[in-house]
């Protein structure tokens, strides 16, 4: 298994385990994978992204200067949970100001 294949498999696992947390802090969330990933993994990610409203983007990892990003699934709009947004903003502010 190549490193790229391993990364894609980890993305699938992450999406399955953390799908709600991924959307917690943003209006739209995307997962980006190399288009050289296994077709089965991209298909599985695509299906999960559609179900959970998370976007999926593929890119050409062989040409880093021109990765040719391609949207496979558009992200749905979600309202971030302001409790957690405010909590983490306070933590960052406290750390920066102390």
KOLNU-808311 format. One record per atom (N, C-alpha, C): residue in one letter; x, y, z; atom name. Coordinates in Angstrom, 1 decimal, decimal comma. Last residue first. Example, Ala and Ser with C-alpha at 12.3 -4.5 7.8 and 13.67 -1.06 7.14 Angstrom:
2
[rec "s"; [12,8; -2,2; 7,1]; "N"];
[rec "s"; [13,7; -1,1; 7,1]; "CA"];
[rec "s"; [12,9; 0,0; 7,9]; "C"];
[rec "a"; [13,2; -5,7; 7,8]; "N"];
[rec "a"; [12,3; -4,5; 7,8]; "CA"];
[rec "a"; [13,2; -3,3; 7,8]; "C"];
This chain:
98
[rec "x"; [-1,8; 36,3; 26,9]; "N"];
[rec "x"; [-1,1; 36,0; 28,2]; "CA"];
[rec "x"; [0,4; 36,0; 28,0]; "C"];
[rec "x"; [-2,9; 36,6; 24,5]; "N"];
[rec "x"; [-2,8; 37,8; 25,3]; "CA"];
[rec "x"; [-2,1; 37,6; 26,6]; "C"];
[rec "x"; [-3,0; 34,1; 23,3]; "N"];
[rec "x"; [-2,3; 35,1; 22,6]; "CA"];
[rec "x"; [-2,0; 36,3; 23,6]; "C"];
[rec "x"; [-4,6; 32,7; 25,2]; "N"];
[rec "x"; [-3,2; 32,2; 24,9]; "CA"];
[rec "x"; [-2,4; 33,3; 24,3]; "C"];
[rec "x"; [-7,0; 34,0; 24,9]; "N"];
[rec "x"; [-6,3; 34,0; 26,2]; "CA"];
[rec "x"; [-4,8; 33,6; 26,1]; "C"];
[rec "x"; [-7,6; 33,5; 22,2]; "N"];
[rec "x"; [-7,4; 34,9; 22,7]; "CA"];
[rec "x"; [-6,6; 34,9; 24,0]; "C"];
[rec "x"; [-7,9; 30,7; 22,4]; "N"];
[rec "x"; [-6,9; 31,3; 21,5]; "CA"];
[rec "x"; [-6,6; 32,7; 22,0]; "C"];
[rec "x"; [-10,2; 30,6; 24,1]; "N"];
[rec "x"; [-8,9; 29,9; 24,4]; "CA"];
[rec "x"; [-7,7; 30,5; 23,6]; "C"];
[rec "x"; [-12,1; 32,1; 22,6]; "N"];
[rec "x"; [-11,6; 32,6; 24,0]; "CA"];
[rec "x"; [-10,3; 31,9; 24,3]; "C"];
[rec "x"; [-12,4; 30,3; 20,5]; "N"];
[rec "x"; [-11,9; 31,7; 20,2]; "CA"];
[rec "x"; [-11,4; 32,3; 21,5]; "C"];
[rec "x"; [-13,5; 28,1; 21,8]; "N"];
[rec "x"; [-12,1; 28,0; 21,2]; "CA"];
[rec "x"; [-11,5; 29,4; 20,9]; "C"];
[rec "x"; [-16,0; 29,2; 22,6]; "N"];
[rec "x"; [-15,1; 28,6; 23,5]; "CA"];
[rec "x"; [-13,7; 28,6; 23,0]; "C"];
[rec "x"; [-17,1; 30,0; 20,1]; "N"];
[rec "x"; [-16,8; 31,0; 21,1]; "CA"];
[rec "x"; [-15,8; 30,4; 22,2]; "C"];
[rec "x"; [-17,4; 27,4; 18,9]; "N"];
[rec "x"; [-16,6; 28,5; 18,3]; "CA"];
[rec "x"; [-16,2; 29,5; 19,3]; "C"];
[rec "x"; [-19,1; 26,1; 20,7]; "N"];
[rec "x"; [-17,7; 25,7; 20,5]; "CA"];
[rec "x"; [-16,8; 26,7; 19,9]; "C"];
[rec "x"; [-21,4; 27,7; 20,5]; "N"];
[rec "x"; [-20,8; 27,4; 21,8]; "CA"];
[rec "x"; [-19,4; 27,1; 21,6]; "C"];
[rec "x"; [-22,0; 27,7; 17,8]; "N"];
[rec "x"; [-21,4; 28,9; 18,3]; "CA"];
[rec "x"; [-20,9; 28,7; 19,7]; "C"];
[rec "x"; [-21,5; 25,5; 15,4]; "N"];
[rec "x"; [-22,0; 25,5; 16,8]; "CA"];
[rec "x"; [-21,3; 26,6; 17,5]; "C"];
[rec "x"; [-22,2; 26,7; 12,1]; "N"];
[rec "x"; [-21,3; 26,2; 13,1]; "CA"];
[rec "x"; [-21,9; 26,3; 14,5]; "C"];
[rec "x"; [-24,5; 25,6; 9,8]; "N"];
[rec "x"; [-24,3; 26,6; 10,8]; "CA"];
[rec "x"; [-23,3; 26,0; 11,8]; "C"];
[rec "x"; [-23,7; 24,6; 6,5]; "N"];
[rec "x"; [-24,0; 24,2; 7,9]; "CA"];
[rec "x"; [-23,8; 25,4; 8,8]; "C"];
[rec "x"; [-24,2; 23,8; 3,2]; "N"];
[rec "x"; [-24,0; 24,8; 4,1]; "CA"];
[rec "x"; [-24,5; 24,4; 5,5]; "C"];
[rec "x"; [-22,5; 21,0; 1,6]; "N"];
[rec "x"; [-23,7; 21,7; 2,0]; "CA"];
[rec "x"; [-23,4; 22,8; 3,0]; "C"];
[rec "x"; [-20,0; 20,9; -1,0]; "N"];
[rec "x"; [-20,4; 20,8; 0,4]; "CA"];
[rec "x"; [-21,7; 21,6; 0,7]; "C"];
[rec "x"; [-20,1; 18,8; -3,9]; "N"];
[rec "x"; [-20,1; 20,2; -3,3]; "CA"];
[rec "x"; [-20,6; 20,0; -1,8]; "C"];
[rec "x"; [-17,8; 16,5; -5,1]; "N"];
[rec "x"; [-19,1; 16,7; -4,4]; "CA"];
[rec "x"; [-19,0; 18,0; -3,7]; "C"];
[rec "x"; [-15,7; 17,0; -6,7]; "N"];
[rec "x"; [-16,5; 15,8; -7,0]; "CA"];
[rec "x"; [-17,8; 15,9; -6,3]; "C"];
[rec "x"; [-13,8; 19,5; -8,2]; "N"];
[rec "x"; [-14,9; 19,2; -7,2]; "CA"];
[rec "x"; [-15,7; 18,0; -7,6]; "C"];
[rec "x"; [-10,5; 19,4; -8,7]; "N"];
[rec "x"; [-11,7; 19,0; -9,3]; "CA"];
[rec "x"; [-12,7; 18,7; -8,2]; "C"];
[rec "x"; [-7,4; 21,1; -9,3]; "N"];
[rec "x"; [-8,4; 20,7; -8,4]; "CA"];
[rec "x"; [-9,8; 20,4; -9,1]; "C"];
[rec "x"; [-4,7; 21,1; -10,5]; "N"];
[rec "x"; [-6,0; 20,9; -11,2]; "CA"];
[rec "x"; [-7,0; 20,3; -10,3]; "C"];
[rec "x"; [-2,1; 21,7; -9,6]; "N"];
[rec "x"; [-2,8; 20,5; -9,1]; "CA"];
[rec "x"; [-4,1; 20,2; -9,7]; "C"];
[rec "x"; [0,6; 22,8; -10,6]; "N"];
[rec "x"; [-0,8; 23,0; -11,2]; "CA"];
[rec "x"; [-1,6; 21,7; -10,8]; "C"];
[rec "x"; [2,7; 22,1; -9,0]; "N"];
[rec "x"; [2,6; 23,5; -9,4]; "CA"];
[rec "x"; [1,2; 23,8; -10,1]; "C"];
[rec "x"; [2,5; 19,4; -8,7]; "N"];
[rec "x"; [2,2; 20,2; -7,6]; "CA"];
[rec "x"; [2,1; 21,7; -7,9]; "C"];
[rec "x"; [1,5; 16,9; -10,4]; "N"];
[rec "x"; [1,9; 18,2; -10,8]; "CA"];
[rec "x"; [1,6; 19,3; -9,7]; "C"];
[rec "x"; [0,6; 14,7; -9,1]; "N"];
[rec "x"; [1,8; 14,5; -9,9]; "CA"];
[rec "x"; [2,3; 15,9; -10,4]; "C"];
[rec "x"; [-1,8; 15,0; -7,9]; "N"];
[rec "x"; [-0,6; 15,2; -7,0]; "CA"];
[rec "x"; [0,7; 15,0; -7,8]; "C"];
[rec "x"; [-4,5; 16,6; -8,8]; "N"];
[rec "x"; [-3,5; 15,8; -9,5]; "CA"];
[rec "x"; [-2,2; 16,1; -8,7]; "C"];
[rec "x"; [-7,4; 16,1; -6,6]; "N"];
[rec "x"; [-6,3; 16,9; -7,3]; "CA"];
[rec "x"; [-5,3; 16,0; -7,9]; "C"];
[rec "x"; [-10,8; 16,3; -5,6]; "N"];
[rec "x"; [-9,7; 15,5; -6,0]; "CA"];
[rec "x"; [-8,6; 16,5; -6,7]; "C"];
[rec "x"; [-13,0; 17,0; -2,9]; "N"];
[rec "x"; [-12,2; 17,6; -4,0]; "CA"];
[rec "x"; [-11,0; 16,6; -4,3]; "C"];
[rec "x"; [-16,1; 17,1; -1,4]; "N"];
[rec "x"; [-15,0; 16,2; -1,8]; "CA"];
[rec "x"; [-14,3; 16,8; -3,0]; "C"];
[rec "x"; [-18,0; 18,4; 1,4]; "N"];
[rec "x"; [-17,5; 18,4; 0,0]; "CA"];
[rec "x"; [-16,3; 17,5; -0,2]; "C"];
[rec "x"; [-20,6; 17,0; 3,3]; "N"];
[rec "x"; [-19,2; 17,4; 3,3]; "CA"];
[rec "x"; [-18,8; 17,4; 1,8]; "C"];
[rec "x"; [-23,1; 15,9; 3,8]; "N"];
[rec "x"; [-23,0; 17,3; 3,4]; "CA"];
[rec "x"; [-21,6; 17,8; 3,4]; "C"];
[rec "x"; [-23,4; 13,2; 4,3]; "N"];
[rec "x"; [-23,1; 14,1; 5,5]; "CA"];
[rec "x"; [-23,0; 15,5; 5,1]; "C"];
[rec "x"; [-23,8; 12,0; 1,8]; "N"];
[rec "x"; [-24,8; 11,7; 2,9]; "CA"];
[rec "x"; [-24,6; 12,8; 4,0]; "C"];
[rec "x"; [-21,6; 12,9; 0,3]; "N"];
[rec "x"; [-23,0; 13,3; -0,1]; "CA"];
[rec "x"; [-24,0; 13,1; 1,1]; "C"];
[rec "x"; [-19,6; 11,6; 1,7]; "N"];
[rec "x"; [-19,6; 13,1; 1,7]; "CA"];
[rec "x"; [-21,0; 13,6; 1,3]; "C"];
[rec "x"; [-20,1; 9,0; 1,2]; "N"];
[rec "x"; [-20,2; 9,4; 2,6]; "CA"];
[rec "x"; [-20,3; 11,0; 2,6]; "C"];
[rec "x"; [-19,6; 8,9; -1,6]; "N"];
[rec "x"; [-21,0; 8,6; -1,0]; "CA"];
[rec "x"; [-21,1; 9,1; 0,4]; "C"];
[rec "x"; [-16,9; 9,7; -1,7]; "N"];
[rec "x"; [-17,9; 10,5; -2,4]; "CA"];
[rec "x"; [-19,3; 10,2; -1,8]; "C"];
[rec "x"; [-15,7; 7,6; -0,3]; "N"];
[rec "x"; [-15,7; 8,9; 0,3]; "CA"];
[rec "x"; [-16,8; 9,8; -0,4]; "C"];
[rec "x"; [-16,3; 5,5; -2,1]; "N"];
[rec "x"; [-16,8; 5,4; -0,8]; "CA"];
[rec "x"; [-16,8; 6,8; -0,1]; "C"];
[rec "x"; [-14,8; 6,5; -4,4]; "N"];
[rec "x"; [-16,3; 6,2; -4,5]; "CA"];
[rec "x"; [-16,9; 6,2; -3,1]; "C"];
[rec "x"; [-12,3; 6,5; -3,3]; "N"];
[rec "x"; [-12,9; 7,8; -3,8]; "CA"];
[rec "x"; [-14,4; 7,6; -3,8]; "C"];
[rec "x"; [-11,9; 3,7; -2,9]; "N"];
[rec "x"; [-11,9; 4,7; -1,8]; "CA"];
[rec "x"; [-12,5; 6,0; -2,1]; "C"];
[rec "x"; [-12,1; 2,7; -5,5]; "N"];
[rec "x"; [-13,1; 2,2; -4,5]; "CA"];
[rec "x"; [-13,1; 3,2; -3,3]; "C"];
[rec "x"; [-9,9; 3,9; -6,7]; "N"];
[rec "x"; [-11,3; 4,2; -7,2]; "CA"];
[rec "x"; [-12,3; 3,9; -6,1]; "C"];
[rec "x"; [-7,2; 5,0; -4,8]; "N"];
[rec "x"; [-8,0; 3,9; -5,3]; "CA"];
[rec "x"; [-9,4; 4,3; -5,6]; "C"];
[rec "x"; [-5,7; 8,1; -5,8]; "N"];
[rec "x"; [-6,3; 7,2; -4,8]; "CA"];
[rec "x"; [-7,1; 6,1; -5,5]; "C"];
[rec "x"; [-5,1; 10,0; -7,6]; "N"];
[rec "x"; [-4,5; 8,7; -7,8]; "CA"];
[rec "x"; [-4,9; 7,7; -6,8]; "C"];
[rec "x"; [-6,2; 12,4; -6,8]; "N"];
[rec "x"; [-7,0; 11,6; -7,8]; "CA"];
[rec "x"; [-6,4; 10,2; -8,1]; "C"];
[rec "x"; [-5,9; 12,9; -3,3]; "N"];
[rec "x"; [-5,2; 12,8; -4,6]; "CA"];
[rec "x"; [-6,1; 12,0; -5,6]; "C"];
[rec "x"; [-8,5; 14,9; -1,6]; "N"];
[rec "x"; [-7,7; 13,6; -1,8]; "CA"];
[rec "x"; [-7,0; 13,6; -3,2]; "C"];
[rec "x"; [-10,0; 16,8; 0,8]; "N"];
[rec "x"; [-9,2; 16,8; -0,5]; "CA"];
[rec "x"; [-8,3; 15,6; -0,5]; "C"];
[rec "x"; [-13,1; 17,7; 2,1]; "N"];
[rec "x"; [-12,0; 16,7; 2,2]; "CA"];
[rec "x"; [-11,3; 16,7; 0,8]; "C"];
[rec "x"; [-14,6; 20,6; 3,4]; "N"];
[rec "x"; [-14,2; 19,8; 2,3]; "CA"];
[rec "x"; [-13,1; 18,8; 2,7]; "C"];
[rec "x"; [-17,4; 22,4; 4,7]; "N"];
[rec "x"; [-16,2; 21,6; 5,0]; "CA"];
[rec "x"; [-15,9; 20,7; 3,7]; "C"];
[rec "x"; [-18,9; 25,5; 5,6]; "N"];
[rec "x"; [-18,7; 24,4; 4,6]; "CA"];
[rec "x"; [-17,4; 23,7; 4,9]; "C"];
[rec "x"; [-18,9; 26,8; 8,0]; "N"];
[rec "x"; [-20,1; 26,7; 7,2]; "CA"];
[rec "x"; [-20,1; 25,7; 6,2]; "C"];
[rec "x"; [-17,3; 25,3; 11,0]; "N"];
[rec "x"; [-17,3; 26,0; 9,7]; "CA"];
[rec "x"; [-18,7; 25,9; 9,0]; "C"];
[rec "x"; [-17,1; 23,7; 13,2]; "N"];
[rec "x"; [-16,5; 25,1; 13,2]; "CA"];
[rec "x"; [-16,7; 25,9; 11,9]; "C"];
[rec "x"; [-18,3; 21,2; 12,8]; "N"];
[rec "x"; [-18,6; 22,0; 14,0]; "CA"];
[rec "x"; [-18,2; 23,4; 13,9]; "C"];
[rec "x"; [-17,8; 19,4; 10,8]; "N"];
[rec "x"; [-18,7; 20,5; 10,5]; "CA"];
[rec "x"; [-18,9; 21,5; 11,6]; "C"];
[rec "x"; [-16,3; 17,5; 12,1]; "N"];
[rec "x"; [-15,7; 18,1; 11,0]; "CA"];
[rec "x"; [-16,5; 19,4; 10,6]; "C"];
[rec "x"; [-18,0; 16,4; 14,0]; "N"];
[rec "x"; [-17,0; 17,3; 14,5]; "CA"];
[rec "x"; [-16,3; 18,1; 13,3]; "C"];
[rec "x"; [-19,5; 14,6; 12,4]; "N"];
[rec "x"; [-20,2; 15,8; 13,0]; "CA"];
[rec "x"; [-19,1; 16,8; 13,5]; "C"];
[rec "x"; [-17,6; 12,7; 11,6]; "N"];
[rec "x"; [-18,4; 13,5; 10,6]; "CA"];
[rec "x"; [-19,0; 14,7; 11,2]; "C"];
[rec "x"; [-15,7; 11,0; 12,6]; "N"];
[rec "x"; [-15,7; 12,4; 13,1]; "CA"];
[rec "x"; [-16,6; 13,2; 12,2]; "C"];
[rec "x"; [-15,8; 8,4; 11,5]; "N"];
[rec "x"; [-15,7; 8,5; 12,9]; "CA"];
[rec "x"; [-16,0; 10,0; 13,4]; "C"];
[rec "x"; [-15,9; 8,7; 8,7]; "N"];
[rec "x"; [-16,9; 7,9; 9,3]; "CA"];
[rec "x"; [-16,9; 8,1; 10,8]; "C"];
[rec "x"; [-13,7; 10,4; 8,3]; "N"];
[rec "x"; [-15,0; 10,9; 7,9]; "CA"];
[rec "x"; [-16,1; 10,0; 8,6]; "C"];
[rec "x"; [-11,6; 8,7; 9,1]; "N"];
[rec "x"; [-11,8; 9,9; 9,8]; "CA"];
[rec "x"; [-13,3; 10,4; 9,5]; "C"];
[rec "x"; [-11,8; 6,6; 7,1]; "N"];
[rec "x"; [-12,0; 6,3; 8,5]; "CA"];
[rec "x"; [-12,3; 7,6; 9,3]; "C"];
[rec "x"; [-11,2; 8,2; 4,8]; "N"];
[rec "x"; [-12,5; 7,5; 4,9]; "CA"];
[rec "x"; [-12,8; 7,2; 6,4]; "C"];
[rec "x"; [-8,6; 9,0; 5,5]; "N"];
[rec "x"; [-9,7; 10,0; 5,3]; "CA"];
[rec "x"; [-11,0; 9,4; 5,4]; "C"];
[rec "x"; [-7,3; 6,6; 5,5]; "N"];
[rec "x"; [-7,4; 7,3; 6,8]; "CA"];
[rec "x"; [-8,5; 8,4; 6,6]; "C"];
[rec "x"; [-7,4; 6,0; 2,8]; "N"];
[rec "x"; [-8,1; 5,1; 3,7]; "CA"];
[rec "x"; [-8,3; 5,8; 5,0]; "C"];
[rec "x"; [-5,7; 8,1; 1,9]; "N"];
[rec "x"; [-7,1; 8,1; 1,5]; "CA"];
[rec "x"; [-7,9; 7,2; 2,4]; "C"];
[rec "x"; [-3,3; 7,4; 3,1]; "N"];
[rec "x"; [-3,9; 8,7; 3,4]; "CA"];
[rec "x"; [-5,4; 8,7; 3,1]; "C"];
[rec "x"; [-2,8; 5,0; 1,7]; "N"];
[rec "x"; [-3,0; 5,0; 3,1]; "CA"];
[rec "x"; [-3,7; 6,2; 3,6]; "C"];
[rec "x"; [-2,4; 5,9; -0,9]; "N"];
[rec "x"; [-3,5; 5,0; -0,6]; "CA"];
[rec "x"; [-3,8; 5,0; 0,9]; "C"];
[rec "x"; [0,0; 7,4; -0,4]; "N"];
[rec "x"; [-1,3; 8,1; -0,9]; "CA"];
[rec "x"; [-2,5; 7,2; -0,6]; "C"];
[rec "x"; [1,8; 5,4; 0,3]; "N"];
[rec "x"; [1,4; 6,4; 1,3]; "CA"];
[rec "x"; [0,2; 7,1; 0,9]; "C"];
[rec "x"; [0,7; 2,2; -0,9]; "N"];
[rec "x"; [1,4; 3,4; -1,0]; "CA"];
[rec "x"; [1,0; 4,4; 0,1]; "C"];
[rec "x"; [0,9; -1,2; 0,0]; "N"];
[rec "x"; [0,0; 0,0; 0,0]; "CA"];
[rec "x"; [0,9; 1,2; 0,0]; "C"];
